[in-house]
Amino acid sequence: MPTKTELEFSDEGVQVGSVFIMNPSVAIRFVEHCQESGITVFGVEGFLRFGDQIQPQQEHSCDYESPSDDGHSLTIGFLKDRLETNVWFEVVTDEPAD
């Protein structure tokens, strides 16, 4: 089940199985929305996309052992460094499925 925020961004991302992925610029706006809405961000998982399949990219993933006030800005900075890539991102949050 998608989260409310994933549903709001459904026109700009892609659902692949249970994973909702977005290009870096959309993922940045997604994280900004989470910050404005008080939704904790635990990090992002990067994927290469091949049609309707994805391949995890560990070097394009980051996670935080515990949520912090810096989680949103750290994640946005991480994504900005990858704007010129073809990597898609799942944003990991504490938002429950809708």
N, C-alpha and C positions, 0 to 999 in steps of 0.2 A: 504494500500500500504506500502510495506517495504521501509526503507531508503537504500541509497547506501551502508552504512556500514553493515546493516543487510544482504543485498544481498551478500556482500563479506564474511560474516561469516555463510551463509546459510547451508553449509555442516557440521557445528559444533554446530548448535542450532536447535531449533524446533519451528515451527510456530503453535500456538494453537489459532485458531480464529484470532483476531487482535493483539495477543501478541506474540512477538518473545522472547523466553527464552533460556538461556544457563546455563551450569553448572558453578560453581564459577571460575574455572581456565580459561575457555574460556571467561567468562565475564570480568576477569581481563585484558586479552589481548585485548578485545573489548574496554575497557576504555582507555588502553594505546594507541590504535589506534586513538581513539577520541582525546586524548591529543595531539598526534603528528599531527593530522589533523586540530586542532583548533576548534573542535566540543565541545560545552559546555555539561557537564554532570550534570543533576539535581538530580541524585540519582539512586537508584535501588529498584525494587519491587521483593520480594521473593515469590516463589510459590512451593508448593508440586505438583508433577506430578503423575497422575494416568492414564497411557495409553495416551489417547487423551484428557484428562481433566486435569485442574489445579485448585488448591485451594490456594487463597492468604494467605500469612503468614506475618501478620503485624509486628511481632517481628523480621522478617528478611528483613525489608524494611527500607529505609532511604531516605529522600528527603531534599533538601535545599531550603529554602524560596527564596533565590536569588542566582544566579550563582556567584561563587567566583573562584579565582585562585587556591584555595585548593580543589575544587570539585573533580578533578580527583584523587588526592592523598588520600583524605578522603574516596572516594568510593573504591579505591583499598584496603585500609586498612580494610574497612568494609567487603569486599569480602574475603580477606585473613583470616579473623577471622572465615570464614564459609567454608573453603576448605574441611573440613572433614564431611560436612553435605550432605544430599540428596536434598537440596533446589536448585531450579533453579531460575535464575534471568533475569528480563527484565531491561535493562539499559535505563533510560529515558534521552533523549538528546534533543537539539534544532535543530537537523538535519531534514530538511523537507523530506517527503515521496518522493521517486524517481518517 
